[in-house]
Amino acid sequence: MQFRYAKVCSGPRIELAEGTQMNRLLSLGLITLAAFLLSGCSAFYTPDKSRAELEAKYLNHPSDLVEVAETLLHVRDTGPKDAQTVILLHGVGSHLQTWDEWASALEQDFRIIRFDLPGAGLSPPDATGDYTDTRAVAIITALLDERGIERTALIGNSLGGRIAWTFAARYPERTDKLVLVSPDGFASPGFEYETKPRVPFALRLIEYSLPQWLLRRNLALAYSDTSKMSRARVQRYHDLIRAPGVRRALLDRMRQTVLQPPEPLLASISAPVLLVWGEDDRIIPFDNSTDYEAALRDVTVLPLPGIGHLPQEEAPTETVRPVIEFLSARSD
């Protein structure tokens, strides 16, 4: 792991260099925020925001908070209820609003269900304390059952991509199609198969220190063209990562992430897959697409020149079109 050091108040500022493995796991590079408490500067203390304040700003309707599989979820369910269902799954440190532009386009023809994973956005920490992929898949299944949906397509980015392909492997009879947007899943230095990761002490400090300007700096790693990263978007990320319990849940999810060799599960997926990947991705490199292409049976790779880890945010209009075409096409 590579660090750069600079003086802040009386202590060091530690920044994770681009392209290191921790950035690959934490899709927005949030680990670097932890280092500020090492400086001893009280100005960097960042308390939680109140749920009332966040719900007033980011909750469309009180009925969007629903109990699913013994925990509370923030869910948006839009588009024609009799249309093909598509579930959208966000990545680590993110929230359902990452899909706003894609959802607006998709909901013209599809039923779009997106939700904040437990302990992210406006979904409180999971009441069971379980943040494994198995738990995430169980939540998706329970949500489908609760809404009377037999089959669905899934779109997942980063962590959400890993959850999407895990669901497809375990429930082929309920999966129509998959769109994987720079998905996580293959091991790399620091995150080996069948091994619990060690959570560095500095990372644990993000519960207490998360200055917005440094969040912006690290969110920029997920973009190729940082001019597309608006102030409002940075503010939203900063607000929602400060929802009560979210930062601790992020750490708990990391502690419970025990990767398994993905090839057997990927090879078992029968649903058609569209693999969408920004060629300028600095979080999970585009080269990883070859691993998925080799493991999946029915996969189409869509490279995105000049785009980073979050195509749904960086270039939503251009990138959603091939996704709509893929979802609309008949499967033989």
Residue frames relative to the residue before (quaternion, step in Angstrom):
aa qw qx qy qz dx dy dz
M 1.0000 0.0000 0.0000 0.0000 0.00 0.00 0.00
Q 0.2350 -0.8007 0.5423 0.0978 3.54 -0.85 1.01
F 0.0758 -0.8031 0.5905 0.0239 3.57 -0.93 0.90
R 0.2046 -0.7063 0.6541 0.1773 3.49 -1.38 0.39
Y 0.2182 -0.7934 0.5592 0.1009 3.57 -0.98 0.78
A 0.0727 0.7667 -0.6362 0.0464 3.54 -1.12 0.77
K 0.5259 -0.6501 0.4428 0.3236 3.58 -1.09 0.65
V 0.0293 0.7500 -0.6603 0.0275 3.56 -1.06 0.90
C 0.7941 -0.0778 -0.0075 0.6028 3.59 -0.52 1.17
S 0.7924 -0.3070 0.2063 0.4850 3.59 -0.69 -1.00
G 0.7370 0.3879 -0.2205 0.5077 3.61 1.24 0.01
P 0.6633 -0.5374 0.3523 0.3836 3.57 -1.28 0.07
R 0.2573 -0.6746 0.6524 0.2306 3.50 -1.29 0.44
I 0.1391 -0.7964 0.5857 0.0585 3.56 -0.82 0.98
E 0.0382 -0.7995 0.5994 -0.0054 3.56 -0.73 1.05
L 0.3982 -0.6972 0.5398 0.2530 3.53 -0.99 0.84
A 0.4180 -0.7218 0.4912 0.2510 3.55 -0.73 1.03
E 0.6175 -0.5684 0.3972 0.3713 3.55 -1.16 0.63
G 0.8150 0.3212 -0.2164 0.4310 3.50 -1.22 0.65
T 0.5236 0.6274 -0.4393 0.3732 3.62 1.18 0.03
Q 0.6867 -0.5291 0.3119 0.3889 3.56 -1.24 0.46
M 0.6197 0.5493 -0.3823 0.4100 3.62 0.91 -0.70
N 0.6135 0.5328 -0.3520 0.4646 3.59 1.09 -0.63
R 0.6206 0.5463 -0.3552 0.4362 3.58 1.03 -0.65
L 0.6949 0.4477 -0.2926 0.4807 3.61 0.95 -0.76
L 0.7553 0.2799 -0.1656 0.5689 3.60 0.82 -0.98
S 0.3356 -0.8379 0.3851 0.1923 3.50 0.17 1.37
L 0.7443 0.3705 -0.2377 0.5022 3.60 1.09 -0.41
G 0.5206 -0.6742 0.4034 0.3342 3.60 1.21 0.26
L 0.2919 0.8166 -0.4713 0.1607 3.62 1.17 0.42
I 0.4833 0.6836 -0.4419 0.3222 3.60 1.15 -0.31
T 0.6298 0.5708 -0.3506 0.3933 3.58 0.98 -0.74
L 0.5733 0.6118 -0.3866 0.3842 3.57 1.11 -0.52
A 0.5810 0.6307 -0.3688 0.3587 3.57 1.10 -0.68
A 0.6258 0.6197 -0.3363 0.3336 3.55 0.99 -0.81
F 0.5624 0.6575 -0.3933 0.3111 3.58 1.08 -0.49
L 0.6323 0.5246 -0.3688 0.4347 3.59 0.97 -0.58
L 0.5476 0.6069 -0.4028 0.4119 3.57 1.20 -0.37
S 0.6134 0.5647 -0.3459 0.4303 3.57 1.20 -0.45
G 0.3879 -0.7346 0.4758 0.2889 3.58 1.18 -0.44
C 0.4962 0.6636 -0.4229 0.3670 3.61 1.21 0.29
S 0.3602 -0.7575 0.5019 0.2110 3.62 -0.47 1.15
A 0.5420 0.6316 -0.3987 0.3852 3.60 1.19 -0.44
F 0.6887 0.4787 -0.2847 0.4642 3.59 1.16 -0.46
Y 0.4192 0.6845 -0.4869 0.3446 3.60 1.24 0.12
T 0.0648 -0.8144 0.5761 -0.0245 3.57 -0.75 1.08
P 0.1787 -0.8177 0.5378 0.1015 3.62 -0.11 1.22
D 0.6281 -0.4955 0.4319 0.4164 3.54 -1.33 0.18
K 0.3850 -0.6456 0.5945 0.2856 3.51 -1.35 0.33
S 0.5512 -0.6148 0.4379 0.3556 3.58 -1.13 0.50
R 0.5697 -0.5919 0.4398 0.3629 3.59 -1.11 0.65
A 0.6193 0.5572 -0.3577 0.4219 3.60 0.96 -0.80
E 0.6604 0.5048 -0.3032 0.4660 3.58 0.94 -0.89
L 0.6945 0.4772 -0.2817 0.4590 3.58 0.88 -0.93
E 0.6549 0.5023 -0.3221 0.4637 3.58 0.97 -0.78
A 0.6155 0.5453 -0.3482 0.4500 3.59 1.03 -0.71
K 0.7321 0.4331 -0.2253 0.4751 3.57 1.07 -0.74
Y 0.8401 0.2520 -0.0718 0.4749 3.60 0.88 -0.93
L 0.6220 0.5195 -0.3583 0.4635 3.63 1.21 -0.10
N 0.3666 -0.7533 0.5038 0.2106 3.59 -0.61 1.12
H 0.7970 -0.0693 0.0965 0.5922 3.59 0.93 -0.90
P 0.5780 -0.6079 0.4039 0.3650 3.62 -0.96 0.75
S 0.6356 0.5502 -0.3347 0.4258 3.61 1.08 -0.65
D 0.5401 0.6142 -0.4032 0.4104 3.60 1.27 -0.09
L 0.6274 0.4595 -0.3401 0.5287 3.59 1.29 -0.11
V 0.0871 0.8165 -0.5552 0.1321 3.55 -0.37 1.28
E 0.4214 -0.6773 0.5368 0.2750 3.56 -1.19 0.58
V 0.0529 0.7795 -0.6170 0.0940 3.54 -0.77 1.12
A 0.8496 -0.0256 -0.0054 0.5268 3.59 -0.84 0.98
E 0.7088 -0.5121 0.2407 0.4213 3.55 0.90 1.08
T 0.7116 0.3405 -0.2951 0.5390 3.60 1.12 0.53
L 0.5035 -0.6547 0.4763 0.3017 3.58 -1.23 0.46
L 0.0817 -0.8002 0.5940 0.0130 3.56 -0.91 0.98
H 0.3245 -0.6717 0.6271 0.2240 3.51 -1.28 0.60
V 0.0209 0.8261 -0.5535 0.1041 3.56 -0.41 1.31
R 0.0847 -0.7457 0.6555 0.0841 3.55 -1.15 0.73
D 0.0689 -0.7909 0.6067 -0.0409 3.53 -0.81 1.14
T 0.1228 0.8221 -0.5332 0.1573 3.58 -0.15 1.31
G 0.6554 0.4990 -0.3841 0.4170 3.54 -1.29 0.25
P 0.7084 -0.4561 0.3112 0.4396 3.60 -1.26 0.17
K 0.4380 -0.7317 0.4594 0.2484 3.58 -0.72 1.05
D 0.6976 0.4444 -0.2810 0.4867 3.60 1.19 -0.39
A 0.5255 0.6346 -0.4065 0.3950 3.59 1.27 0.13
Q 0.6885 -0.4292 0.3745 0.4488 3.55 -1.35 0.11
T 0.3575 -0.7462 0.5266 0.1952 3.58 -0.88 0.97
V 0.0457 -0.7570 0.6514 0.0241 3.53 -1.15 0.78
I 0.1838 -0.7690 0.6048 0.0948 3.58 -0.82 1.02
L 0.1878 -0.7790 0.5933 0.0767 3.57 -0.94 0.98
L 0.0948 -0.8151 0.5714 -0.0104 3.58 -0.78 1.11
H 0.3076 -0.7830 0.5205 0.1458 3.56 -0.69 1.13
G 0.5411 -0.6343 0.4608 0.3043 3.56 -1.35 0.13
V 0.7461 -0.3758 0.3024 0.4590 3.56 -1.35 -0.11
G 0.8276 0.2039 -0.1648 0.4963 3.56 -0.99 0.88
S 0.6432 0.5216 -0.3162 0.4629 3.58 1.27 0.02
H 0.2874 -0.7347 0.5987 0.1385 3.57 -1.32 -0.28
L 0.7144 -0.4920 0.2789 0.4121 3.59 -1.20 0.33
Q 0.5960 0.5953 -0.3702 0.3915 3.62 1.13 -0.50
T 0.4773 0.6575 -0.4523 0.3678 3.60 1.21 -0.18
W 0.7042 0.4575 -0.2404 0.4868 3.59 1.24 -0.55
D 0.2886 0.8140 -0.4857 0.1350 3.64 1.20 -0.01
E 0.7325 0.4287 -0.2586 0.4612 3.59 0.71 -1.06
W 0.6413 0.5023 -0.3284 0.4782 3.59 0.96 -0.78
A 0.6525 0.5256 -0.3230 0.4400 3.59 0.90 -0.88
S 0.6339 0.5422 -0.3328 0.4398 3.59 0.97 -0.83
A 0.6878 0.4560 -0.2776 0.4919 3.58 1.03 -0.77
L 0.6978 0.4996 -0.2797 0.4304 3.58 0.89 -0.92
E 0.6769 0.5388 -0.3090 0.3950 3.57 0.97 -0.82
Q 0.4628 0.6487 -0.4626 0.3886 3.59 1.25 0.09
D 0.8159 0.2183 -0.0739 0.5302 3.58 1.05 -0.80
F 0.7649 0.3147 -0.1662 0.5369 3.60 1.22 -0.34
R 0.4459 -0.6129 0.5634 0.3288 3.52 -1.31 0.34
I 0.1312 -0.8251 0.5491 0.0196 3.56 -0.49 1.21
I 0.0238 -0.7754 0.6306 -0.0199 3.55 -0.75 1.13
R 0.0879 0.7741 -0.6213 0.0841 3.56 -0.71 1.07
F 0.0121 -0.8092 0.5870 -0.0234 3.55 -1.02 0.72
D 0.4957 -0.5965 0.5362 0.3329 3.50 -1.33 0.43
L 0.4537 -0.6581 0.5256 0.2914 3.57 -0.83 0.95
P 0.6215 -0.5366 0.3837 0.4226 3.64 -1.05 0.53
G 0.8100 0.1966 -0.1789 0.5228 3.54 -0.90 0.98
A 0.6675 0.3944 -0.3197 0.5446 3.57 1.16 0.65
G 0.8232 0.1511 -0.1252 0.5327 3.57 -1.08 0.69
L 0.7819 -0.2917 0.2421 0.4949 3.56 -0.85 -1.01
S 0.5046 0.5869 -0.4616 0.4335 3.60 1.21 0.29
P 0.3970 -0.7200 0.5061 0.2602 3.62 -0.61 1.03
P 0.6895 -0.4306 0.3513 0.4645 3.60 -1.24 0.16
D 0.5959 -0.5899 0.4086 0.3604 3.56 -1.09 0.75
A 0.4761 -0.6975 0.4602 0.2740 3.57 -0.77 1.04
T 0.6712 0.4878 -0.2991 0.4713 3.59 1.18 -0.50
G 0.4196 -0.7087 0.4646 0.3254 3.60 1.22 -0.40
D 0.5684 0.6046 -0.3622 0.4245 3.58 1.31 0.09
Y 0.0184 -0.8159 0.5771 -0.0313 3.60 -0.66 1.13
T 0.3511 0.7472 -0.4931 0.2746 3.57 1.15 0.51
D 0.6376 -0.5099 0.4023 0.4143 3.57 -1.29 0.26
T 0.5907 0.5700 -0.3643 0.4399 3.59 1.09 -0.65
R 0.6520 0.5005 -0.3021 0.4828 3.57 1.00 -0.83
A 0.6433 0.5218 -0.3297 0.4529 3.61 0.93 -0.82
V 0.6477 0.5053 -0.3124 0.4770 3.58 0.99 -0.85
A 0.6404 0.5215 -0.3256 0.4604 3.61 0.98 -0.77
I 0.6342 0.5226 -0.3290 0.4652 3.58 1.05 -0.73
I 0.6345 0.5144 -0.3341 0.4702 3.60 0.95 -0.82
T 0.6535 0.5198 -0.3088 0.4555 3.58 0.92 -0.93
A 0.6692 0.4939 -0.2949 0.4704 3.58 0.93 -0.92
L 0.6416 0.5209 -0.3265 0.4586 3.59 1.00 -0.76
L 0.6383 0.5097 -0.3209 0.4795 3.59 1.00 -0.81
D 0.6605 0.5077 -0.3077 0.4597 3.58 0.91 -0.89
E 0.6540 0.5310 -0.3107 0.4403 3.55 0.95 -0.92
R 0.7451 0.3750 -0.2069 0.5113 3.60 1.11 -0.68
G 0.5019 -0.6958 0.4060 0.3149 3.56 1.23 0.19
I 0.4482 0.6845 -0.4430 0.3666 3.58 1.13 0.70
E 0.3155 -0.7795 0.5166 0.1612 3.56 -0.69 1.10
R 0.8134 0.0719 0.0209 0.5769 3.57 0.88 -1.00
T 0.0422 -0.8011 0.5971 -0.0025 3.54 -1.20 0.58
A 0.3370 -0.6298 0.6353 0.2936 3.49 -1.38 0.21
L 0.1847 -0.7845 0.5818 0.1095 3.58 -1.16 0.51
I 0.1082 -0.7448 0.6556 0.0617 3.52 -1.18 0.78
G 0.0724 0.8194 -0.5639 0.0736 3.60 -0.69 1.02
N 0.2210 -0.7649 0.5961 0.1034 3.53 -1.06 0.87
S 0.8545 0.0287 -0.0370 0.5173 3.58 -0.94 0.96
L 0.8070 0.0563 0.0063 0.5878 3.64 -0.50 -1.12
G 0.6479 0.5282 -0.3180 0.4473 3.59 0.96 -0.85
G 0.6063 0.5426 -0.3475 0.4660 3.56 1.14 -0.59
R 0.6495 0.5121 -0.3160 0.4648 3.58 0.97 -0.85
I 0.6482 0.4996 -0.3153 0.4803 3.58 1.00 -0.81
A 0.6423 0.5373 -0.3266 0.4383 3.59 0.98 -0.84
W 0.7230 0.4204 -0.2793 0.4718 3.61 0.78 -0.92
T 0.5834 0.5525 -0.3776 0.4602 3.59 1.17 -0.44
F 0.6313 0.5143 -0.3235 0.4820 3.58 1.01 -0.81
A 0.6677 0.5153 -0.3069 0.4409 3.59 0.87 -0.96
A 0.6600 0.5034 -0.3106 0.4632 3.59 1.03 -0.75
R 0.7307 0.4320 -0.2420 0.4701 3.58 0.96 -0.83
Y 0.7928 0.1946 -0.0950 0.5698 3.58 1.14 -0.60
P 0.0357 -0.8373 0.5455 0.0092 3.61 0.53 1.10
E 0.6420 0.5474 -0.3224 0.4292 3.59 1.09 -0.69
R 0.7221 0.3999 -0.2429 0.5097 3.60 1.26 -0.27
T 0.6499 0.5230 -0.2974 0.4644 3.58 1.31 0.01
D 0.2555 -0.7737 0.5645 0.1320 3.58 -0.76 1.06
K 0.7827 -0.1420 0.1539 0.5861 3.57 0.68 -1.14
L 0.2451 -0.7506 0.5960 0.1459 3.53 -1.32 0.40
V 0.0616 -0.7265 0.6809 0.0685 3.53 -1.16 0.75
L 0.0862 -0.8068 0.5845 -0.0022 3.56 -0.48 1.25
V 0.1338 -0.8026 0.5807 0.0247 3.55 -0.57 1.22
S 0.7935 -0.2724 0.1099 0.5329 3.57 -0.26 1.34
P 0.0577 0.8662 -0.4941 0.0465 3.60 0.71 1.06
D 0.4265 -0.6553 0.5644 0.2648 3.50 -1.30 0.54
G 0.3645 0.7734 -0.4936 0.1591 3.59 -1.24 0.20
F 0.7018 0.4212 -0.2793 0.5020 3.60 1.07 -0.59
A 0.5125 -0.6616 0.4608 0.2954 3.56 -1.06 0.80
S 0.0267 0.7616 -0.6470 0.0250 3.51 -1.35 0.44
P 0.7582 -0.4046 0.2165 0.4633 3.63 -1.18 0.29
G 0.7823 0.2806 -0.2397 0.5019 3.56 -0.79 1.04
F 0.7700 0.1896 -0.1015 0.6007 3.57 1.24 -0.45
E 0.0422 0.8338 -0.5422 0.0951 3.50 0.33 1.32
Y 0.6405 -0.5315 0.3886 0.3952 3.53 -1.26 0.35
E 0.8686 0.1089 -0.1003 0.4728 3.52 -1.25 0.77
T 0.6207 0.5004 -0.3467 0.4940 3.58 1.13 0.67
K 0.3980 -0.7016 0.5338 0.2538 3.56 -0.85 0.95
P 0.4184 -0.7098 0.4959 0.2743 3.62 -0.84 0.88
R 0.4199 -0.6631 0.5532 0.2792 3.54 -1.20 0.53
V 0.2809 -0.7620 0.5620 0.1569 3.57 -0.78 1.02
P 0.3708 -0.7519 0.4928 0.2330 3.63 -0.40 1.16
F 0.6197 -0.5647 0.3988 0.3716 3.55 -1.15 0.68
A 0.6488 0.5331 -0.3314 0.4301 3.59 0.90 -0.88
L 0.6381 0.5371 -0.3329 0.4399 3.57 0.99 -0.77
R 0.6250 0.5598 -0.3446 0.4210 3.58 1.02 -0.74
L 0.6196 0.5831 -0.3355 0.4045 3.57 1.18 -0.51
I 0.4796 0.6704 -0.4578 0.3331 3.63 1.18 -0.10
E 0.5072 0.6306 -0.4262 0.4044 3.58 1.22 -0.23
Y 0.7750 0.3584 -0.1587 0.4957 3.57 1.14 -0.65
S 0.8078 0.1880 -0.0725 0.5540 3.59 1.06 -0.61
L 0.2156 0.7617 -0.5786 0.1962 3.53 -0.70 1.18
P 0.0384 -0.8386 0.5433 0.0061 3.65 0.48 1.14
Q 0.5598 -0.6644 0.3848 0.3115 3.54 -0.91 0.95
W 0.6655 0.5209 -0.3446 0.4087 3.61 0.86 -0.82
L 0.6578 0.4824 -0.3216 0.4807 3.57 1.11 -0.59
L 0.5742 0.5567 -0.3734 0.4700 3.56 1.16 -0.57
R 0.6408 0.5212 -0.3249 0.4607 3.57 0.94 -0.86
R 0.6535 0.5355 -0.3104 0.4357 3.55 0.94 -0.90
N 0.7141 0.4354 -0.2482 0.4887 3.55 1.03 -0.79
L 0.5819 0.5471 -0.3678 0.4762 3.58 1.12 -0.56
A 0.5892 0.5921 -0.3581 0.4171 3.58 1.11 -0.66
L 0.5702 0.5962 -0.3887 0.4102 3.61 1.13 -0.48
A 0.6678 0.5107 -0.2969 0.4528 3.58 1.16 -0.54
Y 0.6819 0.4477 -0.2688 0.5122 3.59 1.30 -0.11
S 0.3692 -0.6639 0.5936 0.2656 3.52 -1.26 0.51
D 0.7609 0.2094 -0.1038 0.6054 3.56 1.01 -0.91
T 0.2332 -0.8280 0.4955 0.1207 3.57 -0.07 1.29
S 0.5102 0.6288 -0.4356 0.3931 3.62 1.20 -0.14
K 0.6177 0.5458 -0.3406 0.4523 3.60 1.25 -0.36
M 0.6031 0.5600 -0.3462 0.4504 3.58 1.29 -0.17
S 0.1922 -0.8407 0.4994 0.0833 3.57 0.03 1.31
R 0.6322 -0.5235 0.4116 0.3960 3.56 -1.28 0.37
A 0.6348 0.5409 -0.3295 0.4426 3.56 1.01 -0.82
R 0.6503 0.5113 -0.3184 0.4629 3.58 1.01 -0.79
V 0.6451 0.5042 -0.3262 0.4724 3.59 0.93 -0.84
Q 0.6360 0.5300 -0.3261 0.4562 3.57 0.99 -0.84
R 0.6463 0.5221 -0.3205 0.4549 3.57 0.98 -0.84
Y 0.6414 0.5109 -0.3245 0.4714 3.59 0.93 -0.88
H 0.6861 0.4913 -0.2922 0.4500 3.56 0.89 -0.94
D 0.6353 0.5277 -0.3297 0.4573 3.58 1.00 -0.77
L 0.7649 0.4294 -0.2260 0.4237 3.56 0.65 -1.14
I 0.6072 0.5216 -0.3704 0.4713 3.60 1.14 -0.42
R 0.6745 0.4668 -0.2768 0.5005 3.57 1.32 -0.32
A 0.3506 0.7051 -0.5282 0.3177 3.61 1.17 0.38
P 0.6247 -0.5804 0.3517 0.3862 3.61 -0.97 0.73
G 0.8497 0.1759 -0.1594 0.4707 3.53 -0.86 1.06
V 0.5042 0.6875 -0.4210 0.3097 3.60 1.22 -0.27
R 0.6778 0.4921 -0.3211 0.4420 3.60 0.86 -0.84
R 0.6417 0.4929 -0.3342 0.4833 3.59 1.01 -0.70
A 0.6349 0.5244 -0.3344 0.4583 3.61 1.00 -0.75
L 0.6039 0.5515 -0.3546 0.4532 3.59 1.06 -0.71
L 0.6683 0.4841 -0.2932 0.4828 3.57 0.97 -0.86
D 0.6426 0.5190 -0.3266 0.4594 3.57 0.98 -0.81
R 0.6312 0.5200 -0.3384 0.4655 3.59 0.99 -0.77
M 0.6408 0.5176 -0.3282 0.4623 3.57 0.99 -0.78
R 0.6579 0.5213 -0.3110 0.4458 3.59 0.92 -0.92
Q 0.7419 0.4223 -0.2139 0.4749 3.56 1.04 -0.79
T 0.5207 0.6300 -0.4247 0.3894 3.60 1.24 0.06
V 0.0721 0.7694 -0.6255 0.1074 3.53 -0.36 1.31
L 0.2612 -0.8079 0.5109 0.1347 3.56 -0.19 1.28
Q 0.1967 -0.7386 0.6333 0.1216 3.52 -1.19 0.71
P 0.6045 -0.5308 0.4094 0.4303 3.63 -1.07 0.49
P 0.3306 -0.8155 0.4409 0.1770 3.61 -0.45 1.15
E 0.5049 0.7058 -0.4192 0.2668 3.60 1.12 -0.53
P 0.6667 0.4967 -0.3440 0.4364 3.67 0.80 -0.81
L 0.6705 0.4821 -0.3037 0.4751 3.59 0.93 -0.83
L 0.6562 0.5089 -0.3189 0.4569 3.59 0.90 -0.88
A 0.6638 0.5152 -0.3077 0.4462 3.59 0.95 -0.83
S 0.6654 0.5148 -0.3039 0.4471 3.58 1.15 -0.53
I 0.5410 0.6381 -0.4032 0.3710 3.60 1.22 -0.27
S 0.2127 -0.8031 0.5491 0.0912 3.56 -0.72 1.10
A 0.5669 0.6138 -0.3840 0.3929 3.59 1.17 -0.43
P 0.5319 -0.5977 0.4795 0.3604 3.61 -1.11 0.58
V 0.1724 -0.7949 0.5794 0.0524 3.55 -1.03 0.88
L 0.1425 -0.7243 0.6666 0.1039 3.54 -1.12 0.83
L 0.1548 -0.7941 0.5853 0.0531 3.57 -0.62 1.17
V 0.0913 -0.8139 0.5735 -0.0183 3.55 -0.38 1.31
W 0.1191 0.8242 -0.5378 0.1313 3.60 -0.58 1.09
G 0.3768 -0.7121 0.5514 0.2164 3.55 -0.86 0.98
E 0.4366 -0.7171 0.4768 0.2603 3.57 -0.77 0.99
D 0.7046 0.4204 -0.2619 0.5081 3.60 1.23 -0.39
D 0.2853 0.7786 -0.5100 0.2288 3.59 1.20 0.46
R 0.1458 -0.8019 0.5770 0.0528 3.57 -0.71 1.13
I 0.5896 0.5613 -0.3667 0.4505 3.59 1.30 0.03
I 0.7527 -0.0252 0.0343 0.6569 3.57 0.84 -1.04
P 0.3839 -0.7902 0.4170 0.2329 3.60 -0.16 1.25
F 0.6183 -0.5706 0.4138 0.3476 3.53 -1.17 0.74
D 0.5738 0.6115 -0.3744 0.3957 3.61 1.08 -0.65
N 0.5829 0.5941 -0.3723 0.4107 3.60 1.15 -0.53
S 0.5163 0.6529 -0.4173 0.3649 3.58 1.20 -0.37
T 0.6035 0.5722 -0.3643 0.4192 3.60 1.10 -0.59
D 0.6002 0.5535 -0.3578 0.4531 3.61 1.12 -0.61
Y 0.6762 0.4756 -0.2877 0.4835 3.57 0.96 -0.87
E 0.6386 0.5360 -0.3307 0.4421 3.56 0.95 -0.86
A 0.6706 0.4977 -0.2961 0.4637 3.59 1.03 -0.77
A 0.7307 0.4625 -0.2392 0.4416 3.59 1.02 -0.79
L 0.7027 0.4844 -0.2708 0.4452 3.62 1.04 -0.73
R 0.5133 -0.6696 0.4535 0.2873 3.55 -1.07 0.73
D 0.8134 0.1057 0.0241 0.5715 3.55 0.77 -1.14
V 0.2608 0.7906 -0.4994 0.2397 3.57 0.18 1.28
T 0.1384 -0.7392 0.6545 0.0773 3.50 -1.18 0.81
V 0.2337 -0.7839 0.5627 0.1193 3.59 -0.73 1.05
L 0.1079 -0.7805 0.6150 0.0315 3.54 -0.89 1.03
P 0.1484 -0.7900 0.5893 0.0811 3.64 -0.20 1.21
L 0.1874 -0.7814 0.5888 0.0870 3.56 -1.07 0.79
P 0.2427 -0.7939 0.5390 0.1429 3.62 -0.11 1.22
G 0.8476 0.1995 -0.1420 0.4708 3.55 -1.08 0.79
I 0.6396 0.4841 -0.3246 0.5011 3.59 1.24 0.39
G 0.3878 -0.7514 0.4987 0.1905 3.56 -1.10 0.76
H 0.8454 -0.2527 0.1750 0.4368 3.54 -1.22 -0.67
L 0.7685 0.3207 -0.1559 0.5314 3.60 1.17 -0.52
P 0.0702 -0.8402 0.5364 0.0387 3.62 0.49 1.10
Q 0.6147 0.5635 -0.3499 0.4269 3.59 1.10 -0.63
E 0.7043 0.3899 -0.2577 0.5344 3.59 1.24 -0.33
E 0.7161 0.4838 -0.2623 0.4295 3.57 0.89 -0.94
A 0.8041 0.0052 0.0338 0.5935 3.60 0.98 -0.81
P 0.0124 -0.8758 0.4822 0.0203 3.61 0.76 1.02
T 0.6687 0.5231 -0.3207 0.4199 3.60 0.86 -0.89
E 0.7034 0.4616 -0.2692 0.4688 3.56 0.88 -0.95
T 0.7424 0.4512 -0.2472 0.4291 3.59 0.86 -0.89
V 0.6289 0.5474 -0.3609 0.4178 3.62 1.07 -0.47
R 0.5568 0.6416 -0.3964 0.3481 3.62 1.08 -0.57
P 0.7049 0.4274 -0.2969 0.4820 3.65 0.73 -0.88
V 0.5864 0.5618 -0.3721 0.4496 3.59 1.16 -0.50
I 0.6474 0.5048 -0.3128 0.4777 3.60 0.97 -0.85
E 0.6416 0.5243 -0.3197 0.4596 3.58 0.98 -0.85
F 0.6601 0.5105 -0.3035 0.4600 3.56 0.95 -0.90
L 0.6953 0.4743 -0.2808 0.4612 3.59 0.86 -0.94
S 0.6829 0.5045 -0.2750 0.4510 3.58 1.10 -0.72
A 0.5864 0.6067 -0.3694 0.3894 3.59 1.14 -0.59
R 0.4884 -0.6542 0.4940 0.2990 3.56 -1.08 0.72
S 0.3126 -0.7285 0.5768 0.1972 3.54 -1.07 0.79
D 0.3561 -0.7446 0.5231 0.2123 3.59 -0.79 1.00
